[in-house]
Amino acid sequence: MTAPAQQGSIPVYEWRTAPTHLRTRRQLAADGLRPNGQDIAAKVQRRRRADREPLTAYLYDVNLAAAKREATPAQLEALARATREHQLRAAERRGMDRSELETAGDPGPGWADPSAREPIAGHAFAGLVSGRDGDGWER
């Protein structure tokens, strides 16, 4: 492998040639890590069409990264409230009344409880709703 180019004091690697211990923020996040305040260790650049500057990704050292911080229950609760408020306001913009959306509980679909259904006489699947199948076996 050839030595990386330099931009100031930061090494710049070509696409897919960076060492394995250097990762992007997204790659760190996928592994449950965060940069932990470290400076950019390197860059990866990919050429694009003429008249456009190269696509650049910043890399961080995995060895200096730390585990992601867990949200506190209060933070999670605040996030849930903010998300719900965002949903309610979006529904209001579409003409729905907020009081219709703030009902407690979800009744679910009417067909969720198969024991509550009655067979429809003459229906093609009427035998499937009853307690026995077509051969008389108990389900």
MARVEXZA-934545 format. One record per residue: residue number from 0; z, y, x of N, C-alpha, C, O in turn. Coordinates in Angstrom, 3 decimals. Example, Ala and Ser with C-alpha at 12.3 -4.5 7.8 and 13.67 -1.06 7.14 Angstrom:
+-----+----------+----------+----------+----------+----------+----------+----------+----------+----------+----------+----------+----------+
:   i :      npz :      npy :      npx :     capz :     capy :     capx :      cpz :      cpy :      cpx :      opz :      opy :      opx :
+-----+----------+----------+----------+----------+----------+----------+----------+----------+----------+----------+----------+----------+
:   0 :    7.800 :   -5.690 :   13.190 :    7.800 :   -4.500 :   12.300 :    7.800 :   -3.300 :   13.200 :    8.465 :   -3.319 :   14.236 :
:   1 :    7.080 :   -2.250 :   12.850 :    7.140 :   -1.060 :   13.670 :    7.870 :    0.030 :   12.900 :    8.039 :    1.138 :   13.409 :
+-----+----------+----------+----------+----------+----------+----------+----------+----------+----------+----------+----------+----------+
This chain:
+-----+----------+----------+----------+----------+----------+----------+----------+----------+----------+----------+----------+----------+
:   i :      npz :      npy :      npx :     capz :     capy :     capx :      cpz :      cpy :      cpx :      opz :      opy :      opx :
+-----+----------+----------+----------+----------+----------+----------+----------+----------+----------+----------+----------+----------+
:   0 :    0.000 :   -1.179 :    0.849 :    0.000 :    0.000 :    0.000 :    0.000 :    1.234 :    0.889 :    0.649 :    1.258 :    1.935 :
:   1 :   -0.717 :    2.236 :    0.474 :   -0.807 :    3.463 :    1.261 :    0.406 :    4.341 :    0.992 :    1.063 :    4.207 :   -0.040 :
:   2 :    0.693 :    5.222 :    1.909 :    1.821 :    6.143 :    1.752 :    1.500 :    7.138 :    0.646 :    0.346 :    7.537 :    0.488 :
:   3 :    2.513 :    7.544 :   -0.124 :    2.262 :    8.492 :   -1.213 :    1.964 :    9.882 :   -0.675 :    2.380 :   10.246 :    0.425 :
:   4 :    1.235 :   10.649 :   -1.474 :    0.991 :   12.051 :   -1.140 :    2.289 :   12.819 :   -1.359 :    3.228 :   12.287 :   -1.951 :
:   5 :    2.353 :   14.033 :   -0.901 :    3.556 :   14.845 :   -1.069 :    3.199 :   16.132 :   -1.800 :    2.178 :   16.757 :   -1.514 :
:   6 :    4.052 :   16.523 :   -2.748 :    3.968 :   17.839 :   -3.379 :    5.293 :   18.510 :   -3.072 :    6.283 :   18.283 :   -3.767 :
:   7 :    5.314 :   19.323 :   -2.049 :    6.582 :   19.864 :   -1.578 :    7.353 :   18.725 :   -0.930 :    6.862 :   18.093 :    0.005 :
:   8 :    8.545 :   18.465 :   -1.419 :    9.337 :   17.359 :   -0.875 :    9.309 :   16.134 :   -1.784 :    9.987 :   15.147 :   -1.501 :
:   9 :    8.546 :   16.179 :   -2.857 :    8.511 :   15.072 :   -3.832 :    7.281 :   14.205 :   -3.578 :    6.161 :   14.715 :   -3.562 :
:  10 :    7.475 :   12.906 :   -3.382 :    6.321 :   12.023 :   -3.220 :    5.552 :   11.881 :   -4.534 :    6.142 :   11.862 :   -5.614 :
:  11 :    4.234 :   11.783 :   -4.424 :    3.365 :   11.639 :   -5.597 :    2.573 :   10.349 :   -5.419 :    1.793 :   10.206 :   -4.477 :
:  12 :    2.789 :    9.408 :   -6.347 :    2.108 :    8.118 :   -6.300 :    0.927 :    8.120 :   -7.252 :    0.923 :    8.839 :   -8.251 :
:  13 :   -0.062 :    7.320 :   -6.940 :   -1.161 :    7.119 :   -7.877 :   -0.672 :    6.183 :   -8.983 :    0.339 :    5.496 :   -8.842 :
:  14 :   -1.414 :    6.181 :  -10.075 :   -1.065 :    5.373 :  -11.251 :   -0.822 :    3.917 :  -10.865 :   -1.645 :    3.308 :  -10.181 :
:  15 :    0.298 :    3.364 :  -11.298 :    0.704 :    1.978 :  -11.097 :    0.959 :    1.594 :   -9.642 :    0.888 :    0.413 :   -9.302 :
:  16 :    1.247 :    2.544 :   -8.795 :    1.530 :    2.213 :   -7.398 :    2.943 :    2.601 :   -6.986 :    3.295 :    2.442 :   -5.817 :
:  17 :    3.757 :    3.101 :   -7.898 :    5.122 :    3.515 :   -7.559 :    5.999 :    2.292 :   -7.318 :    5.757 :    1.237 :   -7.903 :
:  18 :    7.013 :    2.418 :   -6.465 :    7.945 :    1.307 :   -6.237 :    8.679 :    0.936 :   -7.526 :    8.805 :    1.761 :   -8.432 :
:  19 :    9.151 :   -0.277 :   -7.605 :    9.773 :   -0.775 :   -8.838 :   11.129 :   -0.149 :   -9.119 :   11.589 :   -0.195 :  -10.260 :
:  20 :   11.786 :    0.434 :   -8.125 :   13.091 :    1.047 :   -8.373 :   12.974 :    2.458 :   -8.954 :   13.988 :    3.079 :   -9.274 :
:  21 :   11.761 :    2.964 :   -9.092 :   11.540 :    4.271 :   -9.702 :   11.006 :    4.082 :  -11.116 :   10.050 :    3.340 :  -11.336 :
:  22 :   11.635 :    4.763 :  -12.074 :   11.261 :    4.605 :  -13.480 :   11.219 :    5.946 :  -14.182 :   11.861 :    6.907 :  -13.757 :
:  23 :   10.448 :    6.000 :  -15.271 :   10.408 :    7.197 :  -16.113 :   11.647 :    7.228 :  -17.003 :   12.388 :    6.248 :  -17.080 :
:  24 :   11.868 :    8.354 :  -17.673 :   13.010 :    8.458 :  -18.602 :   12.918 :    7.395 :  -19.699 :   13.923 :    6.785 :  -20.064 :
:  25 :   11.729 :    7.183 :  -20.213 :   11.565 :    6.191 :  -21.273 :   11.856 :    4.779 :  -20.775 :   12.456 :    3.976 :  -21.489 :
:  26 :   11.437 :    4.483 :  -19.566 :   11.714 :    3.163 :  -19.013 :   13.212 :    2.991 :  -18.779 :   13.760 :    1.914 :  -19.018 :
:  27 :   13.873 :    4.045 :  -18.313 :   15.333 :    3.983 :  -18.150 :   16.005 :    3.770 :  -19.509 :   16.907 :    2.941 :  -19.632 :
:  28 :   15.572 :    4.510 :  -20.520 :   16.162 :    4.398 :  -21.857 :   15.967 :    3.003 :  -22.426 :   16.854 :    2.479 :  -23.100 :
:  29 :   14.817 :    2.396 :  -22.164 :   14.562 :    1.040 :  -22.654 :   15.521 :    0.037 :  -22.017 :   15.819 :   -1.001 :  -22.606 :
:  30 :   16.000 :    0.347 :  -20.821 :   16.963 :   -0.517 :  -20.140 :   18.405 :   -0.102 :  -20.414 :   19.331 :   -0.659 :  -19.824 :
:  31 :   18.606 :    0.880 :  -21.309 :   19.952 :    1.330 :  -21.646 :   20.547 :    2.255 :  -20.593 :   21.768 :    2.331 :  -20.455 :
:  32 :   19.695 :    2.959 :  -19.848 :   20.155 :    3.846 :  -18.779 :   19.731 :    5.277 :  -19.042 :   18.893 :    5.542 :  -19.904 :
:  33 :   20.322 :    6.207 :  -18.285 :   19.957 :    7.622 :  -18.312 :   19.908 :    8.120 :  -16.877 :   20.531 :    7.513 :  -16.006 :
:  34 :   19.183 :    9.213 :  -16.598 :   19.051 :    9.685 :  -15.223 :   20.368 :   10.103 :  -14.565 :   20.473 :   10.066 :  -13.339 :
:  35 :   21.372 :   10.498 :  -15.347 :   22.700 :   10.830 :  -14.819 :   22.679 :   12.086 :  -13.952 :   23.431 :   12.171 :  -12.982 :
:  36 :   21.840 :   13.050 :  -14.279 :   21.835 :   14.320 :  -13.579 :   21.104 :   14.334 :  -12.250 :   21.092 :   15.361 :  -11.571 :
:  37 :   20.505 :   13.247 :  -11.868 :   19.794 :   13.217 :  -10.589 :   18.504 :   14.025 :  -10.656 :   17.924 :   14.204 :  -11.727 :
:  38 :   18.072 :   14.500 :   -9.518 :   16.804 :   15.216 :   -9.432 :   15.649 :   14.227 :   -9.532 :   15.840 :   13.018 :   -9.401 :
:  39 :   14.464 :   14.748 :   -9.762 :   13.267 :   13.914 :   -9.822 :   13.058 :   13.270 :   -8.457 :   13.038 :   13.961 :   -7.439 :
:  40 :   12.903 :   11.959 :   -8.434 :   12.735 :   11.245 :   -7.167 :   11.275 :   11.219 :   -6.733 :   10.983 :   11.242 :   -5.538 :
:  41 :   10.355 :   11.170 :   -7.697 :    8.931 :   11.101 :   -7.376 :    8.129 :   11.416 :   -8.629 :    8.681 :   11.605 :   -9.713 :
:  42 :    6.817 :   11.467 :   -8.454 :    5.895 :   11.669 :   -9.572 :    4.825 :   10.592 :   -9.511 :    4.499 :   10.072 :   -8.444 :
:  43 :    4.289 :   10.273 :  -10.680 :    3.110 :    9.410 :  -10.764 :    2.044 :   10.249 :  -11.433 :    2.297 :   10.883 :  -12.458 :
:  44 :    0.864 :   10.255 :  -10.865 :   -0.215 :   11.028 :  -11.459 :   -1.421 :   10.148 :  -11.716 :   -1.767 :    9.272 :  -10.923 :
:  45 :   -2.046 :   10.409 :  -12.848 :   -3.269 :    9.696 :  -13.218 :   -4.354 :   10.731 :  -13.446 :   -4.154 :   11.715 :  -14.157 :
:  46 :   -5.489 :   10.500 :  -12.842 :   -6.607 :   11.434 :  -13.018 :   -7.116 :   11.381 :  -14.452 :   -7.046 :   10.353 :  -15.124 :
:  47 :   -7.634 :   12.530 :  -14.897 :   -8.269 :   12.607 :  -16.211 :   -9.668 :   13.173 :  -16.032 :  -10.120 :   13.384 :  -14.906 :
:  48 :  -10.330 :   13.411 :  -17.107 :  -11.690 :   13.947 :  -17.045 :  -11.734 :   15.258 :  -16.276 :  -10.711 :   15.893 :  -16.023 :
:  49 :  -12.926 :   15.632 :  -15.920 :  -13.120 :   16.886 :  -15.180 :  -12.561 :   18.059 :  -15.980 :  -12.489 :   18.005 :  -17.208 :
:  50 :  -12.174 :   19.097 :  -15.291 :  -11.656 :   20.328 :  -15.886 :  -10.263 :   20.155 :  -16.505 :   -9.804 :   21.038 :  -17.230 :
:  51 :   -9.600 :   19.058 :  -16.237 :   -8.239 :   18.873 :  -16.740 :   -7.346 :   18.476 :  -15.583 :   -7.758 :   17.734 :  -14.691 :
:  52 :   -6.139 :   18.968 :  -15.605 :   -5.213 :   18.587 :  -14.537 :   -4.722 :   17.159 :  -14.764 :   -4.769 :   16.669 :  -15.893 :
:  53 :   -4.255 :   16.484 :  -13.721 :   -3.863 :   15.084 :  -13.874 :   -2.643 :   14.922 :  -14.782 :   -1.812 :   15.822 :  -14.903 :
:  54 :   -2.562 :   13.774 :  -15.404 :   -1.418 :   13.418 :  -16.232 :   -0.276 :   13.054 :  -15.296 :   -0.452 :   12.224 :  -14.404 :
:  55 :    0.893 :   13.660 :  -15.484 :    2.014 :   13.478 :  -14.566 :    3.210 :   12.884 :  -15.296 :    3.546 :   13.298 :  -16.406 :
:  56 :    3.847 :   11.909 :  -14.657 :    5.102 :   11.335 :  -15.146 :    6.135 :   11.486 :  -14.045 :    5.849 :   11.210 :  -12.880 :
:  57 :    7.328 :   11.920 :  -14.406 :    8.402 :   12.094 :  -13.434 :    9.215 :   10.813 :  -13.342 :    9.484 :   10.164 :  -14.352 :
:  58 :    9.598 :   10.459 :  -12.142 :   10.300 :    9.203 :  -11.891 :   11.711 :    9.464 :  -11.378 :   11.964 :   10.427 :  -10.655 :
:  59 :   12.619 :    8.578 :  -11.773 :   14.022 :    8.654 :  -11.370 :   14.427 :    7.325 :  -10.747 :   13.883 :    6.275 :  -11.090 :
:  60 :   15.382 :    7.380 :   -9.832 :   15.842 :    6.195 :   -9.122 :   16.800 :    5.394 :  -10.012 :   17.788 :    5.933 :  -10.510 :
:  61 :   16.506 :    4.128 :  -10.203 :   17.337 :    3.255 :  -11.036 :   18.729 :    3.096 :  -10.428 :   19.714 :    2.981 :  -11.157 :
:  62 :   18.813 :    3.091 :   -9.122 :   20.100 :    2.881 :   -8.445 :   21.072 :    4.035 :   -8.676 :   22.282 :    3.846 :   -8.549 :
:  63 :   20.577 :    5.215 :   -9.010 :   21.428 :    6.376 :   -9.282 :   21.654 :    6.602 :  -10.777 :   22.425 :    7.481 :  -11.165 :
:  64 :   20.993 :    5.822 :  -11.603 :   21.099 :    5.984 :  -13.060 :   22.427 :    5.428 :  -13.555 :   23.049 :    4.591 :  -12.901 :
:  65 :   22.848 :    5.902 :  -14.714 :   24.090 :    5.441 :  -15.331 :   23.786 :    4.896 :  -16.717 :   22.708 :    5.125 :  -17.267 :
:  66 :   24.742 :    4.178 :  -17.269 :   24.583 :    3.622 :  -18.616 :   24.537 :    4.758 :  -19.633 :   25.183 :    5.791 :  -19.455 :
:  67 :   23.766 :    4.556 :  -20.702 :   23.706 :    5.546 :  -21.771 :   25.083 :    5.693 :  -22.404 :   25.836 :    4.724 :  -22.506 :
:  68 :   25.402 :    6.894 :  -22.823 :   26.667 :    7.134 :  -23.506 :   26.537 :    6.717 :  -24.963 :   25.497 :    6.928 :  -25.587 :
:  69 :   27.586 :    6.130 :  -25.496 :   27.613 :    5.730 :  -26.905 :   28.049 :    6.912 :  -27.758 :   28.926 :    7.681 :  -27.364 :
:  70 :   27.440 :    7.053 :  -28.918 :   27.822 :    8.122 :  -29.849 :   29.173 :    7.794 :  -30.467 :   29.480 :    6.632 :  -30.732 :
:  71 :   29.976 :    8.828 :  -30.694 :   31.272 :    8.639 :  -31.343 :   31.046 :    8.442 :  -32.841 :   29.991 :    8.807 :  -33.359 :
:  72 :   32.029 :    7.865 :  -33.541 :   31.880 :    7.721 :  -35.000 :   31.654 :    9.064 :  -35.694 :   30.910 :    9.130 :  -36.673 :
:  73 :   32.280 :   10.127 :  -35.208 :   32.079 :   11.451 :  -35.814 :   30.642 :   11.925 :  -35.615 :   30.062 :   12.526 :  -36.519 :
:  74 :   30.063 :   11.663 :  -34.450 :   28.676 :   12.044 :  -34.203 :   27.732 :   11.256 :  -35.094 :   26.779 :   11.814 :  -35.638 :
:  75 :   27.990 :    9.960 :  -35.249 :   27.154 :    9.132 :  -36.117 :   27.240 :    9.588 :  -37.569 :   26.233 :    9.614 :  -38.277 :
:  76 :   28.445 :    9.948 :  -38.013 :   28.635 :   10.443 :  -39.377 :   27.895 :   11.761 :  -39.583 :   27.245 :   11.950 :  -40.611 :
:  77 :   27.986 :   12.669 :  -38.620 :   27.288 :   13.947 :  -38.714 :   25.777 :   13.735 :  -38.747 :   25.068 :   14.420 :  -39.484 :
:  78 :   25.291 :   12.803 :  -37.962 :   23.866 :   12.493 :  -37.952 :   23.424 :   11.920 :  -39.298 :   22.352 :   12.267 :  -39.795 :
:  79 :   24.234 :   11.054 :  -39.887 :   23.907 :   10.483 :  -41.198 :   23.869 :   11.573 :  -42.269 :   22.977 :   11.576 :  -43.118 :
:  80 :   24.835 :   12.501 :  -42.233 :   24.843 :   13.594 :  -43.212 :   23.621 :   14.493 :  -43.042 :   23.001 :   14.895 :  -44.027 :
:  81 :   23.278 :   14.809 :  -41.797 :   22.121 :   15.671 :  -41.546 :   20.828 :   14.995 :  -41.988 :   19.949 :   15.648 :  -42.549 :
:  82 :   20.706 :   13.701 :  -41.742 :   19.522 :   12.960 :  -42.155 :   19.412 :   12.946 :  -43.675 :   18.328 :   13.145 :  -44.223 :
:  83 :   20.521 :   12.714 :  -44.351 :   20.511 :   12.688 :  -45.820 :   20.132 :   14.063 :  -46.379 :   19.354 :   14.154 :  -47.328 :
:  84 :   20.678 :   15.125 :  -45.795 :   20.345 :   16.473 :  -46.245 :   18.856 :   16.763 :  -46.031 :   18.209 :   17.375 :  -46.880 :
:  85 :   18.329 :   16.328 :  -44.912 :   16.904 :   16.507 :  -44.627 :   16.053 :   15.788 :  -45.679 :   15.053 :   16.329 :  -46.151 :
:  86 :   16.455 :   14.565 :  -46.041 :   15.725 :   13.808 :  -47.059 :   15.798 :   14.490 :  -48.417 :   14.800 :   14.551 :  -49.136 :
:  87 :   16.977 :   15.005 :  -48.774 :   17.136 :   15.674 :  -50.066 :   16.282 :   16.939 :  -50.140 :   15.645 :   17.201 :  -51.161 :
:  88 :   16.270 :   17.718 :  -49.070 :   15.462 :   18.935 :  -49.070 :   13.969 :   18.612 :  -49.130 :   13.208 :   19.324 :  -49.784 :
:  89 :   13.556 :   17.564 :  -48.465 :   12.147 :   17.164 :  -48.531 :   11.785 :   16.746 :  -49.952 :   10.697 :   17.067 :  -50.430 :
:  90 :   12.678 :   16.037 :  -50.632 :   12.426 :   15.631 :  -52.014 :   12.370 :   16.846 :  -52.938 :   11.547 :   16.902 :  -53.852 :
:  91 :   13.250 :   17.815 :  -52.694 :   13.230 :   19.036 :  -53.512 :   11.920 :   19.789 :  -53.343 :   11.397 :   20.336 :  -54.314 :
:  92 :   11.381 :   19.828 :  -52.137 :   10.104 :   20.495 :  -51.911 :    8.981 :   19.811 :  -52.674 :    7.954 :   20.427 :  -52.960 :
:  93 :    9.171 :   18.558 :  -52.998 :    8.159 :   17.799 :  -53.742 :    8.452 :   17.767 :  -55.244 :    7.831 :   17.006 :  -55.986 :
:  94 :    9.404 :   18.599 :  -55.686 :    9.642 :   18.772 :  -57.109 :   10.696 :   17.866 :  -57.717 :   10.845 :   17.844 :  -58.939 :
:  95 :   11.425 :   17.125 :  -56.912 :   12.479 :   16.267 :  -57.460 :   13.783 :   17.049 :  -57.524 :   14.018 :   17.943 :  -56.710 :
:  96 :   14.632 :   16.710 :  -58.495 :   15.920 :   17.362 :  -58.641 :   16.943 :   16.657 :  -57.750 :   16.987 :   15.428 :  -57.712 :
:  97 :   17.753 :   17.416 :  -57.046 :   18.742 :   16.862 :  -56.130 :   19.739 :   15.956 :  -56.862 :   20.177 :   14.950 :  -56.305 :
:  98 :   20.103 :   16.303 :  -58.106 :   21.086 :   15.507 :  -58.849 :   20.570 :   14.099 :  -59.145 :   21.361 :   13.164 :  -59.264 :
:  99 :   19.250 :   13.941 :  -59.265 :   18.680 :   12.612 :  -59.497 :   18.835 :   11.726 :  -58.259 :   18.949 :   10.504 :  -58.366 :
: 100 :   18.837 :   12.353 :  -57.099 :   18.859 :   11.598 :  -55.850 :   20.269 :   11.338 :  -55.329 :   20.444 :   10.520 :  -54.426 :
: 101 :   21.271 :   12.010 :  -55.872 :   22.626 :   11.857 :  -55.376 :   23.446 :   10.856 :  -56.176 :   24.675 :   10.916 :  -56.155 :
: 102 :   22.797 :    9.939 :  -56.880 :   23.529 :    8.914 :  -57.609 :   24.077 :    7.892 :  -56.629 :   23.431 :    7.563 :  -55.634 :
: 103 :   25.263 :    7.396 :  -56.911 :   25.903 :    6.437 :  -56.005 :   25.350 :    5.046 :  -56.249 :   25.223 :    4.609 :  -57.393 :
: 104 :   25.023 :    4.358 :  -55.176 :   24.580 :    2.974 :  -55.272 :   23.116 :    2.848 :  -55.618 :   22.518 :    3.746 :  -56.210 :
: 105 :   22.560 :    1.743 :  -55.247 :   21.165 :    1.431 :  -55.524 :   21.150 :    0.208 :  -56.411 :   21.617 :   -0.847 :  -55.980 :
: 106 :   20.636 :    0.291 :  -57.635 :   20.656 :   -0.863 :  -58.521 :   19.736 :   -1.980 :  -58.052 :   19.894 :   -3.126 :  -58.471 :
: 107 :   18.789 :   -1.664 :  -57.196 :   17.872 :   -2.694 :  -56.701 :   16.825 :   -3.032 :  -57.731 :   16.881 :   -2.548 :  -58.862 :
: 108 :   15.868 :   -3.861 :  -57.350 :   14.817 :   -4.233 :  -58.296 :   15.361 :   -5.143 :  -59.397 :   16.309 :   -5.897 :  -59.179 :
: 109 :   14.754 :   -5.064 :  -60.573 :   15.222 :   -5.845 :  -61.710 :   15.033 :   -7.340 :  -61.545 :   15.686 :   -8.115 :  -62.244 :
: 110 :   14.179 :   -7.765 :  -60.662 :   13.905 :   -9.188 :  -60.500 :   14.733 :   -9.810 :  -59.386 :   14.498 :  -10.962 :  -59.022 :
: 111 :   15.698 :   -9.079 :  -58.834 :   16.468 :   -9.570 :  -57.693 :   17.329 :  -10.776 :  -58.046 :   17.569 :  -11.621 :  -57.184 :
: 112 :   17.802 :  -10.882 :  -59.291 :   18.661 :  -11.997 :  -59.688 :   17.841 :  -12.980 :  -60.524 :   17.617 :  -12.730 :  -61.708 :
: 113 :   17.381 :  -14.106 :  -59.929 :   16.520 :  -15.030 :  -60.674 :   17.228 :  -15.713 :  -61.834 :   16.566 :  -16.164 :  -62.768 :
: 114 :   18.558 :  -15.803 :  -61.803 :   19.264 :  -16.475 :  -62.901 :   19.234 :  -15.645 :  -64.180 :   19.441 :  -16.185 :  -65.267 :
: 115 :   18.981 :  -14.347 :  -64.070 :   18.963 :  -13.481 :  -65.245 :   17.634 :  -13.521 :  -65.982 :   17.524 :  -12.976 :  -67.081 :
: 116 :   16.623 :  -14.153 :  -65.400 :   15.303 :  -14.174 :  -66.027 :   15.193 :  -15.314 :  -67.038 :   15.728 :  -16.405 :  -66.842 :
: 117 :   14.501 :  -15.028 :  -68.093 :   14.195 :  -16.042 :  -69.098 :   12.734 :  -16.422 :  -68.951 :   11.898 :  -15.556 :  -68.691 :
: 118 :   12.406 :  -17.704 :  -69.114 :   10.997 :  -18.091 :  -69.016 :   10.188 :  -17.474 :  -70.152 :   10.677 :  -17.331 :  -71.273 :
: 119 :    8.968 :  -17.121 :  -69.854 :    8.062 :  -16.562 :  -70.849 :    7.225 :  -17.715 :  -71.381 :    6.521 :  -18.382 :  -70.623 :
: 120 :    7.303 :  -17.944 :  -72.677 :    6.582 :  -19.069 :  -73.275 :    5.090 :  -18.933 :  -73.050 :    4.514 :  -17.875 :  -73.300 :
: 121 :    4.467 :  -19.992 :  -72.582 :    3.039 :  -20.023 :  -72.370 :    2.588 :  -19.401 :  -71.058 :    1.394 :  -19.393 :  -70.759 :
: 122 :    3.516 :  -18.882 :  -70.273 :    3.156 :  -18.282 :  -68.995 :    2.884 :  -19.375 :  -67.968 :    3.518 :  -20.429 :  -68.008 :
: 123 :    1.956 :  -19.139 :  -67.054 :    1.560 :  -20.142 :  -66.071 :    2.722 :  -20.570 :  -65.182 :    2.747 :  -21.711 :  -64.722 :
: 124 :    3.672 :  -19.693 :  -64.932 :    4.790 :  -20.007 :  -64.046 :    6.085 :  -20.228 :  -64.825 :    7.164 :  -20.182 :  -64.233 :
: 125 :    6.011 :  -20.463 :  -66.124 :    7.213 :  -20.592 :  -66.941 :    8.081 :  -21.755 :  -66.463 :    9.305 :  -21.660 :  -66.545 :
: 126 :    7.502 :  -22.839 :  -65.972 :    8.279 :  -23.978 :  -65.497 :    9.046 :  -23.686 :  -64.225 :   10.037 :  -24.360 :  -63.940 :
: 127 :    8.617 :  -22.702 :  -63.452 :    9.306 :  -22.373 :  -62.204 :   10.573 :  -21.582 :  -62.433 :   11.455 :  -21.572 :  -61.575 :
: 128 :   10.684 :  -20.921 :  -63.563 :   11.847 :  -20.099 :  -63.835 :   12.991 :  -20.927 :  -64.376 :   14.153 :  -20.575 :  -64.176 :
: 129 :   12.690 :  -22.013 :  -65.052 :   13.753 :  -22.845 :  -65.629 :   14.477 :  -23.604 :  -64.528 :   14.082 :  -23.524 :  -63.364 :
: 130 :   15.518 :  -24.329 :  -64.869 :   16.331 :  -25.051 :  -63.900 :   15.658 :  -26.275 :  -63.322 :   16.124 :  -26.798 :  -62.310 :
: 131 :   14.579 :  -26.755 :  -63.924 :   13.898 :  -27.947 :  -63.417 :   12.452 :  -27.624 :  -63.103 :   11.827 :  -26.793 :  -63.762 :
: 132 :   11.928 :  -28.291 :  -62.087 :   10.524 :  -28.066 :  -61.793 :    9.663 :  -28.992 :  -62.638 :   10.193 :  -29.681 :  -63.510 :
: 133 :    8.390 :  -29.030 :  -62.417 :    7.477 :  -29.800 :  -63.234 :    7.735 :  -31.294 :  -63.222 :    7.392 :  -31.977 :  -64.187 :
: 134 :    8.338 :  -31.834 :  -62.143 :    8.628 :  -33.257 :  -62.058 :    9.988 :  -33.609 :  -62.606 :   10.366 :  -34.780 :  -62.611 :
: 135 :   10.747 :  -32.609 :  -63.076 :   12.053 :  -32.881 :  -63.635 :   13.166 :  -32.856 :  -62.616 :   14.307 :  -33.167 :  -62.960 :
: 136 :   12.884 :  -32.499 :  -61.373 :   13.902 :  -32.441 :  -60.348 :   14.720 :  -31.164 :  -60.458 :   14.165 :  -30.093 :  -60.701 :
: 137 :   16.002 :  -31.265 :  -60.285 :   16.867 :  -30.090 :  -60.303 :   16.654 :  -29.289 :  -59.021 :   16.581 :  -29.857 :  -57.932 :
: 138 :   16.557 :  -28.005 :  -59.153 :   16.376 :  -27.163 :  -57.965 :   17.689 :  -26.694 :  -57.443 :   17.736 :  -25.974 :  -56.446 :
+-----+----------+----------+----------+----------+----------+----------+----------+----------+----------+----------+----------+----------+
